[in-house]
Amino acid sequence: MKNLLEELGKKSILTLEYIGEVFMLIGQTLFWIFVPPFKVKYVLYQMNRIGVLSLPIVSLTSLFLGMVLAFQSAYQMKQISAEIYIAGLVALSMIREIGPVLTALIVAGRIGASITAEVGTMKVTEQIDALETLATNPIKYLVVPRFLASIIMLPILTIYADMIGIFGGYMVGVWKLKISPTMYMSMTYDSLVPKDIFTGLFKSFVFAIIISIIGCMEGFRTEGGAEGVGRATTASVVTSFILIIAADCLFTALFYFW
Amino acid sequence: MIEIRNLHKSFNGKKVLDGVHLSIDKGQTLVIIGRSGCGKSVLLKHIIGLMKPDAGDILIDGVDIAKMRGKELESLHLNFGMLFQGSALFDSLTVEENVGFGLIEHTKKDMDFIRKRVKECLTMVGLEGIESLSPSQLSGGMKKRVALARAICMSPKIVLYDEPTTGLDPIMADGINTLIKELHEKIKVTSVVVTHDMVSAYKIGDKIAMLYNGSIIQSGSPDEIKNTSNPIVQQFITGAATGPITKEV
């Protein structure tokens, strides 16, 4: 029993330390964003990596999910002859939930992992120390461009995923269920209010902070060679996934039930 | 002039540095010797401010680097060059971008000037025409030399070397030693070299200090170290498997 309590205590302290480190890194990143010189080139490079290169996978997954959503809801709606409502259902689920969360999870898996692997390898091969000896702050040089690129690109990717998902639903609705295109589109527009779009984008903004900060922090915490880099990468993806879903739950509750 | 006073550092309760006193004169090359894992690299990282001591002072020209933070420490780093054990070249950048990193990041010099300076530094370390290669295309010895070129590119006043000859064949190692000696004579820098390679230590050092159990147990000229009566230093420099060092373990 005593051992169990001791273990619990240790784990809680470690968790609190971790949370502290996360907020420290966010604070330092916000500070270094405003310290000159400003290297736009590095941000653009990361924007390409995080945003543009994620387009194919985001396109495919959201297209298919939009279609699946339409198929599944059509199956239910058919029983009450209300297939026309799938337009609103697809649009709402995409914009409120699936667009932001799915895009964030994909980017966390694709980019969060690669940020950790990259920064972690730099840590274990002393490249981060080398940066400091060359009078360059690692947070300014490594974290700031990735952070800025993430908070710019993830919301854009989310809007894109929303549209592709809605198009997936449209394909099913119009071509398979024979709903008229004008009818489908007007049902889509009618179901949405600006709040849905803004809350979706706000969420993706928060998810971008989670992905970039956890990715970099796990990288900085990496110790012990290739094995350590592997461990850190796993930790980064797992932590990001959990935090994204938890934050999603929190914000959905805040936005729609309070 | 570097002066280290009563430096202490522990990791997870284990004392690594336990009251280190050391001074290095301007333009001098000090070699710190000691067994692997005895804290030599830790000491080096304290001198450049990468690690903060638990207690003690590290004075660089009278200013305590241990108390420096942020921008102040960054501008002091411009006076330093450091060669890392594993070279630590940035693998997302080319050789040219690596060597010219400091100039690109911290000066407003145009690319022509930077290219010229990079070429000059690479020539100094005996390399030519590899500017556009990436570090992964280089051999271990070339990496060390590129890293050395990067360390001296900003014309630092102090250069720190962390095991410059480890992992190199004896001929390449001697090449690096000669290079360090030449650079030292050419650009008159203060150097601190950490090594367990005695050939290297005798060749490049003006002064040798041995780190053992967290403190400096002896320091002196290479000749003084060679003729030491201290049995611990004696065992280390002769590389004997039995003696006072191994007895304690």
Boltz contact constraints between the chains, C-beta under 6 A:
constraints:
  - contact:
      token1: [A, 125]
      token2: [B, 86]
      max_distance: 6.0
  - contact:
      token1: [A, 125]
      token2: [B, 88]
      max_distance: 6.0
  - contact:
      token1: [A, 126]
      token2: [B, 84]
      max_distance: 6.0
  - contact:
      token1: [A, 126]
      token2: [B, 88]
      max_distance: 6.0
  - contact:
      token1: [A, 127]
      token2: [B, 88]
      max_distance: 6.0
  - contact:
      token1: [A, 127]
      token2: [B, 90]
      max_distance: 6.0
  - contact:
      token1: [A, 129]
      token2: [B, 50]
      max_distance: 6.0
  - contact:
      token1: [A, 130]
      token2: [B, 84]
      max_distance: 6.0
  - contact:
      token1: [A, 130]
      token2: [B, 88]
      max_distance: 6.0
  - contact:
      token1: [A, 132]
      token2: [B, 50]
      max_distance: 6.0
  - contact:
      token1: [A, 133]
      token2: [B, 48]
      max_distance: 6.0
  - contact:
      token1: [A, 133]
      token2: [B, 77]
      max_distance: 6.0
  - contact:
      token1: [A, 133]
      token2: [B, 80]
      max_distance: 6.0
  - contact:
      token1: [A, 133]
      token2: [B, 82]
      max_distance: 6.0
  - contact:
      token1: [A, 134]
      token2: [B, 101]
      max_distance: 6.0
  - contact:
      token1: [A, 134]
      token2: [B, 102]
      max_distance: 6.0
  - contact:
      token1: [A, 135]
      token2: [B, 74]
      max_distance: 6.0
  - contact:
      token1: [A, 135]
      token2: [B, 77]
      max_distance: 6.0
  - contact:
      token1: [A, 135]
      token2: [B, 78]
      max_distance: 6.0
  - contact:
      token1: [A, 135]
      token2: [B, 106]
      max_distance: 6.0
  - contact:
      token1: [A, 136]
      token2: [B, 105]
      max_distance: 6.0
